[in-house]
Amino acid sequence: MQRMRDLLRGSLGRSLRELPDEDRLAAAWPVACGSALAGHGEVRHLDRDGVLHVRVVGAEWMQQFLQLRSALTNDLGRIAGVRLNGIHFEEQGAVRARAVKRAGIRD
């Protein structure tokens, strides 16, 4: 099974070469995470420092992603063929709370 997974990862990496880095990382996301985990995180953008920003749905999933950060950084970079300096995970609710605060809206 591991040989098949490695073969698919290599094949995906070769097929993504023509895409921009951010798109390559988004396409590699479900392969690196596994489809079950990948569904709880959304690739948002790659910043100038080579840090990938990912929105996570729910605090319970945040812990899973944080525990796998190093492995995901390595796997994503290798599969996508992109130099990745890290992953910043942000919980979905935290994104909304900051937007509300910036807009000056009170509950």
Secondary structure in CASP SS format (residue, H / E / C, confidence):
PFRMAT SS
TARGET T0000
AUTHOR 0000-0000-0000
METHOD secondary structure of the structure
MODEL  1
M C 1.00
Q H 1.00
R H 1.00
M H 1.00
R H 1.00
D H 1.00
L H 1.00
L H 1.00
R H 1.00
G H 1.00
S H 1.00
L H 1.00
G H 1.00
R H 1.00
S H 1.00
L C 1.00
R C 1.00
E C 1.00
L C 1.00
P C 1.00
D H 1.00
E H 1.00
D H 1.00
R H 1.00
L H 1.00
A H 1.00
A H 1.00
A H 1.00
W H 1.00
P H 1.00
V H 1.00
A H 1.00
C H 1.00
G C 1.00
S H 1.00
A H 1.00
L H 1.00
A H 1.00
G C 1.00
H C 1.00
G E 1.00
E E 1.00
V E 1.00
R E 1.00
H E 1.00
L E 1.00
D C 1.00
R C 1.00
D C 1.00
G C 1.00
V E 1.00
L E 1.00
H E 1.00
V E 1.00
R E 1.00
V E 1.00
V C 1.00
G C 1.00
A H 1.00
E H 1.00
W H 1.00
M H 1.00
Q H 1.00
Q H 1.00
F H 1.00
L H 1.00
Q H 1.00
L C 1.00
R H 1.00
S H 1.00
A H 1.00
L H 1.00
T H 1.00
N H 1.00
D H 1.00
L H 1.00
G H 1.00
R H 1.00
I H 1.00
A H 1.00
G C 1.00
V C 1.00
R C 1.00
L C 1.00
N C 1.00
G E 1.00
I E 1.00
H E 1.00
F E 1.00
E E 1.00
E E 1.00
Q H 1.00
G H 1.00
A H 1.00
V H 1.00
R H 1.00
A H 1.00
R H 1.00
A H 1.00
V H 1.00
K H 1.00
R H 1.00
A H 1.00
G C 1.00
I C 1.00
R C 1.00
D C 1.00
END
